[in-house]
């Protein structure tokens, strides 16, 4: 590691500004806040998401950093001296968007911690081997536009060409919303980073589960990230009057949709074909109390850490969709599918994270991630490492999502120390990225 950040006794002199980090977390949490529930709604490419993006770029500008928006809507923040660190960068970040009525830390914490680490680097005058770069990936959740991991998929080169213009859950096109965010649907290929251009990608995140809190560990070192397949299913029946249409002969799209919900539950809970399967969104039309639903659109989210189990669960689900079609007379179509494979993280980066936690005296443990993250997509083109901090009560995606302030600061300090190890050394992490988990 560079002598620029070491005291005579070998201890690091560089540190984040805890108050600045916690202030930014609190300020960002006000954007998209729901007054009645206490939750936060910043759907990707929605109005509140644009406000959050404006806040991030303002904070970066005030810190003397330079923000740009790529064609996919990703915000990339640099010191203004791009290229001084050589041909490769150290990328850090996460996402700003949330689920509907979600929490204040999922994604946002990782972005603001990355900004804090980049600002700390810049203020120190360090000349790292690999230029540190902070990124806020666009539309990770897919809450409004059902294309989760949109931004990281663009960075990994997966969106260079689209068969058709994406739309949101209400049929509104992404093109205009992306333009408002500073992106350009016609130039998505330009958002891709070539393989080898990113020395490593580090993502700091709240655990979103109970493991660290139960064990007493302050830091989680992620060894693998679950895979995720999201299917958007459209059920088409025949709308009619709920009072004058006899039960016999109905083609009720809601009835067929209910069977799909139960089928998803059965495949994961009873048949155990994958770790979890969830119907998280149901949109009936016309959605009135005295009308039989003519159309229902819903999402099925299935996850596992083995590619073959995910494929088998999806095949079984599609077979059940065909059976439900026959039984109900409704027409059922999978109209969109998004996939991210499970991946293992870099052993070299895991070791660096462990050294960072040890140097700070923070108890840590290895664990898998049950949630999907942008890191697993970036793994296509770069080695990845993930750092977890405990989630109070083990909950996330709800207004009560929280982490102790001391743990938020500790996680950012681990990110800084790990970034110093990666950015200030000539030795690159091994090219084992993109490797699916077993």
N, C-alpha and C positions, 0 to 999 in steps of 0.2 A: 504493500500500500504506500501511497505517496507520503514523503516526509512532511508535506505541507499540512497534513492533518494529524500529526503525531506530536505529543509532548516528549520530553526526554525519558519519561518512565514508560513510554509506549502507549499511553492512554489517548484516546481521541479527544481533540479539542473542539471538534465541530459538533453542534447540536441544533436541533430544530427549535423554533419558538413556540412553546406549548400554548401560550395565551393566544397567539395569532391563529394557530390551528383550530382551537376550540371556538374562538370568535367566529371564524369563517363557517364552521359547521353549524353554529347557532343561526347565523345570518342566512345561510342557504336554506335552512329548514323552514324559514318563513315563506319561502316561495312555493306556492302550490298548497299551502297549509289549509286544511279543511276546518272551518271554525267550529262545526258541531261535533266532529268525531275526534279531532286532534291528530288525524292522519294527514298524509301528504299525497297529493295527486299531481304528478308531473309526467303525463303520458308522453312517450317519445314523439317529437315533432309537433306537439301541442303547444298552446299558448304559454302555459306555465313552464314547460321545458325550454322555450325560447328565452323566457325571463332568467331561468337558471344559467343558461349558456351566456347571456349578457353579463350576469354577475361574475361568472368565472373569468371571462375575458377582461372585465374591468379590474378584477383583483390582480390578474397577471400583468396588465398594463401598469397598474400602480406599483408593482414590484419591479418594473423595468424589464419585463419579459415580453416576448413577441408571440402573439396568437395568430394562427391561420385556421381556416376551415377548408377541409378537403371536399371533393365532389360528393362524398357520402354523408357529409354533415359532421364528421369527426372534428373536434377541436384539438389542434396540436400546438403545444406551448414549448417554446425554445428560449434559450438565453439571449438570442439575438446574434450569437456568434456561431451559427450553424456551420458545421464542417470542421471547426477547430479541433474537435475531438477525434478526427480520423473519419474513416469511411463508415464505421458502424456506430449505432446509437444504443444507449441503454434506455429502453422505453418503460415508463411506469404509468399506471392509471387505472381507470375503471369507467363507470358511466354515471350520468346525472339523472336519467329518467327513472321513474318509479312505476310500480303497479298502482292501480286505483286504491286510494285510502291506505297507502303503505307507510313505511317508516322513514326516518330521517337519515339513516346511515348506510343502507344498502346501496353500494355503488358510489354515492356521494362522498363518503369517508375516504375511499381509495383515491378518488380524483383530487380532493383537497389535500390529502397527505402527499400525493405525488407533486402537487404544486408547491407545498411546503418544502419538500426535499430539494426540488429544483431551485427554489429561491435561496435555500441555504447554500447549495453548491455555488450559485452565482455570486452571492454576497461574500463568500469566502475567497473568491479569486482563484479557485482551483482550476487547473488545466488538465482535466481528465483525459485518459486515453480514449474513452468512449463518451461521446456527448450525451448527457442526460436529457431526456425529452419526456414531458408529461402529456397525457392524452385523455380526453373525455370521449369515449366511444358513443356513437349515436344509437338510440333505440335498442338497447340491450334487452329490455323486458318484452317488447312487442305488445304492450298493453293496448294501444290504439291501432297502430299499423301492425298486423300479425306477421312481422318479419323479424323475430328476435335475433340478436347478435348482428344486426344489420351493419353497424359500423366496423366491428372487428372482422366480419366476413369480407367487407370491402378491402380492408387493409391486407387480409390474407389472399386477396385476388379471387375470391369466390363469386363476386358480383360483376365481373367484367362484362358479362352480357346477360340480359334478362329476357325471358320469353315474352313477357308482357309487362305493362306498367303495373306496379303494385298498388293496391287500394287498402283503405282502412276497413274496420269492421262494418262501416256503414256504406261502403262502396265509393267513398271519396278518394280520388287519386293521390298518391304520395308526391307526385311531381311538384305540385305547387307548395305543399308543406315543406318539402326538402329545399326548394328555392328560398323560402322564407328563412330557413336555417342557414343559408349560405352555400348549399350544395347544388349539384347539377346532375340530374338523372342521366343525361346524355354523355357524361364524362366519368362514369363510375370507375372505369379502368384506371384512371389516373390516381385513384386513392390507394391503389395497391403498393405495397412495399416489397421489393424483390427479396427472395430468400437470401440470407446472409447479410442484409443491410441492418438487421437488428441483432446486436450482440446478445441481448437477453431482454425478456419482458418480465417485470415484477408487478404483482397486483396485491395490494393490501385490502383486506375485506373483513367485515364482521362474520363470525362463523355461521350464523343463522341456524344454529342447532345447539344442543345442550352439552356436548362432550367436554369442552374446555371448562365450563362453569362447574360441572360435576367433579372433574378431576383436580381442579385447582390450578391448572396450568394457565399461565398468562399469555402464551403464544402458541399458536398451532402452525406446524410446518406441513403444508399440504403435499401429500405424496401422489394423489391421483384425483381427477375431477370426473364426476359422473357424466355420462352421455345423455343427450336429450333429443327427443323427437317430438315436434309439435305438429299435429294434424288439425287443419281447419275443415270441419265436416259440414256439409249443407244437406239438410233434410227437406224434401219438397213433397208436400201433401196437397190437400184441397181445402181451402178455407170455406167456412160456412157458418150459418147461424147456430149458436150453441144450444138454442132452445128448440128449433124446428128441424134440426138434422138428426134423424134416428141414429142410434149407436151402430146398428148394423149398416155396413156400407160406407162408414166414414173412412177417410184417409187423413188421419189426424197427425200432423207433423210433430206435435208435442209428445204424443204417445210414443212415436218411434224414437224421438230424441231421448225420452226417459229410459227406454230400453238400452240405448247406447251408453247412457250414464251408468246403468247397472252392469252392463257388459264390461266396461272399463274397470269398475270396482271388482268384479268377479275375476278377471284375468290376473290382476295383481294380488288381491287378497286371498282368493281361494286357490287358483291354479299356480300362483307365484311365478308367473312367466317373466316378470321384471320386478325391480325393487319397488317402484311406485307407478301408478297411472291415475291421472286426475282430469276430470272435466271441470275446467276452471271458469269458462265463460259460456253462457247460453243466451242467444239473441233470438227470441221468437218474433214473428211478424204475422198479424198486425199487433200482437201484444195488447189485446183488449179483453176484458173479462167475459164478454158475451159473444166471442168469435172463436171458432175453431182455428188453430194456428195453421196457416198455409205453408209457412216456411220457418225453419229453425236453423240457425247457424251456431255451431258450438266448436270448442277447441278440446282436443285430447292431448295431454302432455304425459309422455311416458319416459322414464329414466332408469338407467342402470349403468353399472361400471363395466359391463361386458358387451361388446358390439353384437355378438351372436345372440345374446338374450334379448337385446333391443329389437333385432331383426325378427326374431321368433315371435315376440309379443305383438309387434306391428302386423305381422302376417296373420296371427290369430284374431286380432281386432278386425282386420279387413274382412276376414271370413265371417265374423259375427255380424258385421255391417250388411253383408250380402244376405245372411239369414234373416235379419230384421227387415230388410227390404221385402223379402218374400212374404214374411208373416204379416206385415202391416200394409203392404201395397204402396208405401211411400217410396219415393226415389231418393237414394242416398249417394252422395258424391263427396269424395275427398278433394277439395278444391285448392288446397295449399298444404305444403309440407316443408318444414324446416328441420334440419338435422345437424347435430354436432356430436361427433364421436367422443367417447370417453378417452382421456389421455393421461399418461403418467407425466409428472413434472420432472425437471432436470435434477439428477442426483447431486450435481455440482452446486446448483443454486440452493437446494435443500441444505447442503452442508454449510453454505455461506450464511443462510438464515439461522441455522443452529449456532454457529459461531457468534453471530450478532446477538442473539438472545443470551448466550452464555456470558458474553462480554458485559451485558447489562444486568446480569444476575437474575434473569427472568426464567422461571420454570417453563419448559416447553415440551411438546410431544408431537409425534407424527400422526396424521389422521387424513382420511379421504374427505373430499367435499361432496356432499349430497346434492348441492345446488350447482347449476351450470354457471359458467363465468366466461367473460371475453377471453380469458387466458387460454382456454382450451381451443379456441379458434386461432388465436395468434400462434399456437403451437405448431400450426402448419408450416410456419416460416421462421420460427425462432425458438430457442430454449426458453422455458417458462418456469417461474417460481411464484408461489402464493403464500402469503402470510395471513393467518387468522388471529383475531382477538375475540375474547368471550362475548357471547350474546346473553344479556340478562334474561333468565327464564328460558333461554334456548329458542326464542321466538323471533320471527322476522316476517316481512310483508304485511305487517299490521301496525296500527298507530303506536302500540306499546313497545315496538322494537327499540332497544336501547343497549348501550355499553357504558361501563363506568368511565368517567373522564380520564382517570389514571391509565386505564387500559388503552384508550384511544391514543394517548400520548406515547405509551410504551410501544404500541404497534408502529407508530410513525418513526420512533427512534430505531426500531429494528429495521424498518425500510431504509432509513438513511444509512445505517452501518452496512447493510447488505449492498446498497447502491454504491457505496464507497469501495467495497471489495471488488465489485464488478467493473465499475467505471474507471478505477484507478490502477488497473492491472492490465498487462499485455496479454495475459492468458485468457482465452475465450472459453466459455462453457462448451462442453462437447456437443456435437451436432446430432443429438439423439432426440431432437424435438419432433413433434408430430406423431410420436409412437402411440398407437392405441393402447389403452390399458387392457390387461388380460380379462 
